[in-house]
């Protein structure tokens, strides 16, 4: 978890002013990895009830453009945000419920086509974003087939 001091230092390093909305946006994304914009707005409003949608949108875009946040856009899904930046990780996405999880790049495999850990997802397609069913949806699917 990032501390407010960590976030303030990142903002200053990127030549950004340290503002309450920016601090709250990074804190929300850090607490809720892979959150979409609506979830980030809701989380920020828990701390700053009067913050505008536009302030959150602007912060998300600015922070993503500067590499403080990473935006991911799985096909057919809304943009999601995370604070895990600067490494070679990928994502696994549930086709049923849309859950997203991080997957580290597999070492020694051809171009990361095999994830290091499926996180319990049943993988059925790879685009460096791995698609499948999360454990809960796979259990529901198995139960429905019986």
TIVEX-643067 format. One line per field, with one value per residue: x, y, z of N, C-alpha, C in turn; residue in three letters. Coordinates in nm, 3 decimals. Example, Ala and Ser with C-alpha at 12.3 -4.5 7.8 and 13.67 -1.06 7.14 Angstrom:
BEGIN
n_x <- (1.319 | 1.285);
n_y <- (-0.569 | -0.225);
n_z <- (0.780 | 0.708);
ca_x <- (1.230 | 1.367);
ca_y <- (-0.450 | -0.106);
ca_z <- (0.780 | 0.714);
c_x <- (1.320 | 1.290);
c_y <- (-0.330 | 0.003);
c_z <- (0.780 | 0.787);
residu <- (ala | ser);
***
This chain:
BEGIN
n_x <- (0.084 | 0.048 | 0.170 | 0.040 | 0.255 | 0.427 | 0.274 | 0.252 | 0.520 | 0.556 | 0.383 | 0.502 | 0.749 | 0.665 | 0.617 | 0.370 | 0.111 | 0.040 | -0.261 | -0.573 | -0.776 | -0.613 | -0.446 | -0.644 | -0.750 | -0.531 | -0.496 | -0.742 | -0.733 | -0.513 | -0.612 | -0.818 | -0.743 | -0.764 | -1.001 | -1.288 | -1.379 | -1.617 | -1.617 | -1.385 | -1.457 | -1.667 | -1.523 | -1.342 | -1.521 | -1.604 | -1.409 | -1.379 | -1.649 | -1.756 | -1.617 | -1.584 | -1.707 | -1.555 | -1.309 | -1.209 | -1.201 | -1.017 | -0.792 | -0.744 | -0.681 | -0.458 | -0.277 | -0.246 | -0.139 | 0.109 | 0.226 | 0.195 | -0.030 | -0.168 | -0.359 | -0.586 | -0.744 | -0.938 | -1.067 | -1.395 | -1.460 | -1.484 | -1.250 | -0.998 | -0.810 | -0.485 | -0.224 | 0.005 | 0.273 | 0.524 | 0.637 | 0.663 | 0.391 | 0.084 | -0.267 | -0.549 | -0.873 | -1.209 | -1.450 | -1.714 | -1.797 | -1.630 | -1.417 | -1.083 | -0.742 | -0.396 | -0.121 | 0.195 | 0.458 | 0.550 | 0.853 | 1.090 | 0.912 | 0.756 | 0.717 | 0.540 | 0.305 | 0.210 | 0.074 | 0.228 | 0.084 | -0.242 | -0.424 | -0.641 | -0.819 | -0.981 | -0.816 | -0.877 | -0.802 | -0.545 | -0.412 | -0.203 | -0.345 | -0.507 | -0.786 | -1.072 | -1.247 | -1.315 | -1.246 | -1.494 | -1.693 | -1.625 | -1.684 | -1.962 | -2.029 | -1.954 | -2.132 | -2.373 | -2.354 | -2.392);
n_y <- (-0.119 | 0.220 | 0.508 | 0.829 | 1.010 | 0.881 | 0.901 | 1.180 | 1.241 | 1.112 | 1.266 | 1.519 | 1.458 | 1.419 | 1.674 | 1.775 | 1.946 | 1.879 | 1.773 | 1.740 | 1.591 | 1.446 | 1.298 | 1.145 | 1.003 | 0.840 | 0.694 | 0.560 | 0.400 | 0.245 | 0.103 | -0.033 | -0.220 | -0.239 | -0.109 | 0.046 | 0.364 | 0.461 | 0.324 | 0.429 | 0.699 | 0.674 | 0.575 | 0.786 | 0.986 | 0.901 | 0.998 | 1.262 | 1.419 | 1.623 | 1.626 | 1.665 | 1.481 | 1.544 | 1.629 | 1.390 | 1.233 | 1.390 | 1.369 | 1.089 | 1.057 | 1.230 | 1.124 | 0.868 | 0.922 | 1.019 | 0.800 | 0.735 | 0.605 | 0.310 | 0.247 | 0.006 | -0.164 | -0.397 | -0.587 | -0.508 | -0.415 | -0.168 | 0.100 | 0.038 | 0.090 | 0.088 | 0.082 | -0.055 | -0.024 | -0.002 | -0.257 | -0.584 | -0.707 | -0.885 | -0.938 | -1.127 | -1.195 | -1.237 | -1.386 | -1.399 | -1.250 | -1.031 | -0.989 | -0.894 | -0.981 | -0.962 | -1.102 | -1.229 | -1.209 | -1.505 | -1.676 | -1.791 | -1.896 | -1.891 | -1.573 | -1.493 | -1.646 | -1.835 | -1.809 | -1.720 | -1.778 | -1.876 | -1.779 | -1.926 | -1.900 | -2.043 | -2.065 | -1.972 | -1.832 | -1.625 | -1.302 | -1.164 | -1.041 | -1.245 | -1.453 | -1.597 | -1.789 | -1.677 | -1.818 | -1.831 | -1.802 | -2.016 | -2.230 | -2.188 | -2.232 | -2.502 | -2.618 | -2.556 | -2.714 | -2.968);
n_z <- (0.000 | -0.081 | 0.085 | 0.194 | 0.186 | 0.006 | -0.229 | -0.254 | -0.302 | -0.549 | -0.708 | -0.692 | -0.809 | -1.067 | -1.137 | -1.059 | -0.884 | -0.545 | -0.464 | -0.285 | -0.429 | -0.616 | -0.444 | -0.319 | -0.535 | -0.619 | -0.384 | -0.371 | -0.605 | -0.539 | -0.321 | -0.446 | -0.674 | -1.028 | -1.051 | -1.199 | -1.349 | -1.227 | -0.981 | -0.869 | -0.846 | -0.657 | -0.436 | -0.390 | -0.324 | -0.076 | 0.087 | 0.003 | -0.024 | -0.189 | -0.426 | -0.777 | -1.065 | -1.288 | -1.182 | -1.082 | -1.319 | -1.469 | -1.303 | -1.311 | -1.585 | -1.618 | -1.427 | -1.529 | -1.783 | -1.705 | -1.595 | -1.329 | -1.255 | -1.404 | -1.685 | -1.795 | -2.061 | -2.115 | -2.387 | -2.480 | -2.230 | -1.969 | -1.904 | -1.669 | -1.366 | -1.209 | -0.958 | -0.995 | -1.172 | -1.433 | -1.448 | -1.594 | -1.617 | -1.668 | -1.734 | -1.619 | -1.720 | -1.635 | -1.832 | -1.768 | -1.524 | -1.533 | -1.360 | -1.277 | -1.258 | -1.161 | -1.342 | -1.337 | -1.579 | -1.735 | -1.684 | -1.911 | -2.090 | -2.414 | -2.523 | -2.312 | -2.327 | -2.160 | -1.849 | -1.534 | -1.310 | -1.284 | -1.111 | -1.036 | -1.242 | -1.526 | -1.802 | -2.138 | -2.362 | -2.499 | -2.517 | -2.432 | -2.252 | -2.047 | -2.087 | -1.933 | -1.689 | -1.365 | -1.038 | -0.890 | -1.092 | -1.254 | -1.084 | -1.062 | -1.329 | -1.360 | -1.181 | -1.306 | -1.531 | -1.437);
ca_x <- (0.000 | 0.119 | 0.137 | 0.020 | 0.386 | 0.473 | 0.196 | 0.293 | 0.653 | 0.537 | 0.322 | 0.604 | 0.848 | 0.604 | 0.591 | 0.228 | 0.076 | -0.019 | -0.396 | -0.654 | -0.834 | -0.511 | -0.409 | -0.756 | -0.762 | -0.426 | -0.526 | -0.856 | -0.686 | -0.423 | -0.698 | -0.910 | -0.677 | -0.847 | -1.130 | -1.328 | -1.393 | -1.727 | -1.573 | -1.288 | -1.534 | -1.736 | -1.424 | -1.291 | -1.628 | -1.608 | -1.313 | -1.406 | -1.787 | -1.790 | -1.530 | -1.661 | -1.670 | -1.451 | -1.181 | -1.161 | -1.163 | -0.894 | -0.683 | -0.717 | -0.613 | -0.326 | -0.191 | -0.216 | -0.048 | 0.242 | 0.279 | 0.173 | -0.130 | -0.174 | -0.495 | -0.596 | -0.870 | -0.969 | -1.165 | -1.534 | -1.475 | -1.450 | -1.113 | -0.972 | -0.687 | -0.406 | -0.101 | 0.118 | 0.327 | 0.667 | 0.686 | 0.610 | 0.284 | -0.032 | -0.392 | -0.643 | -1.006 | -1.319 | -1.548 | -1.850 | -1.825 | -1.540 | -1.310 | -0.949 | -0.633 | -0.261 | -0.045 | 0.332 | 0.506 | 0.617 | 0.993 | 1.131 | 0.808 | 0.754 | 0.643 | 0.439 | 0.179 | 0.168 | 0.085 | 0.300 | -0.016 | -0.374 | -0.508 | -0.761 | -0.901 | -0.969 | -0.773 | -0.918 | -0.753 | -0.440 | -0.373 | -0.122 | -0.449 | -0.558 | -0.931 | -1.124 | -1.346 | -1.259 | -1.285 | -1.637 | -1.772 | -1.597 | -1.765 | -2.102 | -2.040 | -1.949 | -2.257 | -2.479 | -2.339 | -2.431);
ca_y <- (0.000 | 0.347 | 0.605 | 0.964 | 1.069 | 0.819 | 0.959 | 1.320 | 1.242 | 1.079 | 1.381 | 1.623 | 1.411 | 1.437 | 1.819 | 1.802 | 1.994 | 1.779 | 1.818 | 1.637 | 1.496 | 1.356 | 1.204 | 1.054 | 0.914 | 0.738 | 0.607 | 0.474 | 0.300 | 0.155 | 0.016 | -0.107 | -0.243 | -0.272 | -0.041 | 0.131 | 0.505 | 0.480 | 0.275 | 0.526 | 0.817 | 0.640 | 0.564 | 0.920 | 1.062 | 0.864 | 1.085 | 1.400 | 1.409 | 1.726 | 1.622 | 1.652 | 1.374 | 1.594 | 1.630 | 1.251 | 1.197 | 1.460 | 1.309 | 0.956 | 1.071 | 1.290 | 1.029 | 0.758 | 0.975 | 1.038 | 0.672 | 0.714 | 0.498 | 0.239 | 0.217 | -0.113 | -0.163 | -0.528 | -0.579 | -0.519 | -0.375 | -0.029 | 0.122 | 0.012 | 0.155 | 0.023 | 0.151 | -0.140 | 0.028 | -0.016 | -0.394 | -0.660 | -0.798 | -0.890 | -0.953 | -1.233 | -1.133 | -1.334 | -1.362 | -1.397 | -1.140 | -0.918 | -0.977 | -0.880 | -1.009 | -0.951 | -1.224 | -1.196 | -1.270 | -1.632 | -1.676 | -1.908 | -1.938 | -1.812 | -1.448 | -1.481 | -1.708 | -1.918 | -1.726 | -1.778 | -1.821 | -1.846 | -1.727 | -2.008 | -1.884 | -2.145 | -1.985 | -2.028 | -1.749 | -1.532 | -1.188 | -1.106 | -1.036 | -1.381 | -1.456 | -1.724 | -1.776 | -1.668 | -1.937 | -1.831 | -1.826 | -2.154 | -2.317 | -2.173 | -2.297 | -2.646 | -2.656 | -2.547 | -2.825 | -3.095);
ca_z <- (0.000 | -0.087 | 0.190 | 0.138 | 0.158 | -0.120 | -0.339 | -0.267 | -0.365 | -0.690 | -0.774 | -0.705 | -0.906 | -1.200 | -1.148 | -1.036 | -0.751 | -0.456 | -0.430 | -0.218 | -0.524 | -0.671 | -0.337 | -0.297 | -0.652 | -0.612 | -0.269 | -0.408 | -0.701 | -0.467 | -0.240 | -0.533 | -0.804 | -1.143 | -1.038 | -1.310 | -1.313 | -1.132 | -0.850 | -0.817 | -0.804 | -0.532 | -0.328 | -0.362 | -0.257 | 0.066 | 0.154 | -0.040 | -0.076 | -0.286 | -0.545 | -0.900 | -1.158 | -1.377 | -1.110 | -1.078 | -1.457 | -1.504 | -1.226 | -1.367 | -1.714 | -1.597 | -1.355 | -1.621 | -1.886 | -1.646 | -1.549 | -1.186 | -1.262 | -1.532 | -1.728 | -1.878 | -2.135 | -2.173 | -2.495 | -2.438 | -2.091 | -1.941 | -1.859 | -1.528 | -1.323 | -1.105 | -0.921 | -1.030 | -1.298 | -1.454 | -1.452 | -1.707 | -1.576 | -1.756 | -1.661 | -1.651 | -1.713 | -1.637 | -1.938 | -1.713 | -1.431 | -1.559 | -1.261 | -1.333 | -1.164 | -1.216 | -1.369 | -1.374 | -1.702 | -1.710 | -1.722 | -1.987 | -2.183 | -2.536 | -2.526 | -2.207 | -2.364 | -2.048 | -1.728 | -1.421 | -1.213 | -1.340 | -1.003 | -1.031 | -1.361 | -1.630 | -1.917 | -2.266 | -2.471 | -2.455 | -2.599 | -2.327 | -2.150 | -2.044 | -2.070 | -1.883 | -1.583 | -1.231 | -0.961 | -0.857 | -1.213 | -1.299 | -0.997 | -1.104 | -1.459 | -1.338 | -1.116 | -1.406 | -1.627 | -1.374);
c_x <- (0.088 | 0.076 | 0.109 | 0.152 | 0.445 | 0.405 | 0.237 | 0.428 | 0.641 | 0.479 | 0.425 | 0.709 | 0.796 | 0.569 | 0.443 | 0.211 | 0.014 | -0.154 | -0.471 | -0.718 | -0.731 | -0.468 | -0.519 | -0.773 | -0.656 | -0.453 | -0.640 | -0.812 | -0.594 | -0.504 | -0.782 | -0.845 | -0.777 | -0.987 | -1.160 | -1.351 | -1.502 | -1.688 | -1.472 | -1.361 | -1.602 | -1.639 | -1.369 | -1.395 | -1.651 | -1.518 | -1.342 | -1.545 | -1.820 | -1.705 | -1.617 | -1.615 | -1.550 | -1.315 | -1.123 | -1.118 | -1.030 | -0.774 | -0.645 | -0.639 | -0.472 | -0.230 | -0.155 | -0.116 | 0.094 | 0.301 | 0.268 | 0.068 | -0.118 | -0.321 | -0.490 | -0.735 | -0.895 | -1.079 | -1.306 | -1.560 | -1.442 | -1.304 | -1.105 | -0.834 | -0.618 | -0.282 | 0.023 | 0.166 | 0.473 | 0.722 | 0.619 | 0.506 | 0.166 | -0.156 | -0.469 | -0.781 | -1.111 | -1.420 | -1.689 | -1.876 | -1.736 | -1.430 | -1.175 | -0.848 | -0.501 | -0.202 | 0.094 | 0.369 | 0.582 | 0.761 | 1.022 | 1.026 | 0.812 | 0.661 | 0.524 | 0.305 | 0.128 | 0.184 | 0.161 | 0.204 | -0.151 | -0.468 | -0.641 | -0.853 | -0.880 | -0.943 | -0.817 | -0.874 | -0.644 | -0.416 | -0.272 | -0.217 | -0.508 | -0.707 | -0.974 | -1.234 | -1.275 | -1.306 | -1.434 | -1.723 | -1.748 | -1.676 | -1.912 | -2.126 | -2.042 | -2.078 | -2.373 | -2.475 | -2.385 | -2.575);
c_y <- (0.125 | 0.436 | 0.740 | 1.033 | 1.013 | 0.885 | 1.104 | 1.330 | 1.209 | 1.197 | 1.492 | 1.585 | 1.429 | 1.584 | 1.853 | 1.861 | 1.880 | 1.834 | 1.704 | 1.541 | 1.399 | 1.253 | 1.100 | 0.957 | 0.804 | 0.642 | 0.511 | 0.364 | 0.200 | 0.056 | -0.079 | -0.134 | -0.290 | -0.213 | 0.039 | 0.274 | 0.526 | 0.434 | 0.372 | 0.651 | 0.789 | 0.636 | 0.702 | 1.002 | 1.019 | 0.956 | 1.233 | 1.406 | 1.509 | 1.724 | 1.597 | 1.530 | 1.419 | 1.595 | 1.489 | 1.206 | 1.260 | 1.400 | 1.173 | 0.967 | 1.126 | 1.190 | 0.910 | 0.804 | 0.987 | 0.910 | 0.649 | 0.605 | 0.430 | 0.216 | 0.093 | -0.114 | -0.300 | -0.514 | -0.598 | -0.475 | -0.227 | -0.020 | 0.102 | 0.067 | 0.076 | 0.106 | 0.067 | -0.100 | -0.009 | -0.157 | -0.466 | -0.760 | -0.784 | -0.909 | -1.074 | -1.174 | -1.243 | -1.293 | -1.345 | -1.272 | -1.018 | -0.898 | -0.974 | -0.908 | -0.994 | -1.089 | -1.180 | -1.269 | -1.397 | -1.625 | -1.804 | -1.961 | -1.846 | -1.692 | -1.440 | -1.543 | -1.804 | -1.835 | -1.798 | -1.834 | -1.783 | -1.785 | -1.800 | -1.992 | -2.003 | -2.069 | -2.052 | -1.943 | -1.658 | -1.426 | -1.105 | -1.050 | -1.176 | -1.377 | -1.593 | -1.699 | -1.770 | -1.790 | -1.943 | -1.864 | -1.966 | -2.254 | -2.310 | -2.244 | -2.449 | -2.695 | -2.655 | -2.662 | -2.958 | -3.121);
c_z <- (0.000 | 0.029 | 0.124 | 0.106 | 0.028 | -0.239 | -0.362 | -0.337 | -0.514 | -0.767 | -0.795 | -0.809 | -1.050 | -1.225 | -1.138 | -0.897 | -0.672 | -0.411 | -0.362 | -0.318 | -0.582 | -0.567 | -0.318 | -0.413 | -0.645 | -0.497 | -0.302 | -0.504 | -0.633 | -0.383 | -0.325 | -0.669 | -0.908 | -1.131 | -1.164 | -1.258 | -1.209 | -0.992 | -0.787 | -0.768 | -0.670 | -0.415 | -0.290 | -0.286 | -0.112 | 0.147 | 0.127 | -0.104 | -0.186 | -0.413 | -0.669 | -0.981 | -1.241 | -1.309 | -1.104 | -1.217 | -1.494 | -1.431 | -1.282 | -1.497 | -1.698 | -1.532 | -1.442 | -1.728 | -1.834 | -1.588 | -1.399 | -1.167 | -1.397 | -1.563 | -1.816 | -1.939 | -2.196 | -2.278 | -2.441 | -2.296 | -2.078 | -1.898 | -1.709 | -1.495 | -1.214 | -1.076 | -0.952 | -1.169 | -1.312 | -1.449 | -1.569 | -1.656 | -1.671 | -1.670 | -1.710 | -1.625 | -1.723 | -1.744 | -1.883 | -1.629 | -1.453 | -1.457 | -1.331 | -1.223 | -1.236 | -1.236 | -1.409 | -1.502 | -1.667 | -1.762 | -1.798 | -2.082 | -2.305 | -2.520 | -2.430 | -2.246 | -2.258 | -1.921 | -1.618 | -1.318 | -1.269 | -1.238 | -0.995 | -1.150 | -1.453 | -1.760 | -2.046 | -2.385 | -2.417 | -2.560 | -2.521 | -2.220 | -2.158 | -2.011 | -2.019 | -1.783 | -1.450 | -1.152 | -0.930 | -0.979 | -1.267 | -1.215 | -1.036 | -1.236 | -1.445 | -1.275 | -1.217 | -1.506 | -1.569 | -1.384);
residu <- (unk | unk | unk | unk | unk | unk | unk | unk | unk | unk | unk | unk | unk | unk | unk | unk | unk | unk | unk | unk | unk | unk | unk | unk | unk | unk | unk | unk | unk | unk | unk | unk | unk | unk | unk | unk | unk | unk | unk | unk | unk | unk | unk | unk | unk | unk | unk | unk | unk | unk | unk | unk | unk | unk | unk | unk | unk | unk | unk | unk | unk | unk | unk | unk | unk | unk | unk | unk | unk | unk | unk | unk | unk | unk | unk | unk | unk | unk | unk | unk | unk | unk | unk | unk | unk | unk | unk | unk | unk | unk | unk | unk | unk | unk | unk | unk | unk | unk | unk | unk | unk | unk | unk | unk | unk | unk | unk | unk | unk | unk | unk | unk | unk | unk | unk | unk | unk | unk | unk | unk | unk | unk | unk | unk | unk | unk | unk | unk | unk | unk | unk | unk | unk | unk | unk | unk | unk | unk | unk | unk | unk | unk | unk | unk | unk | unk);
***
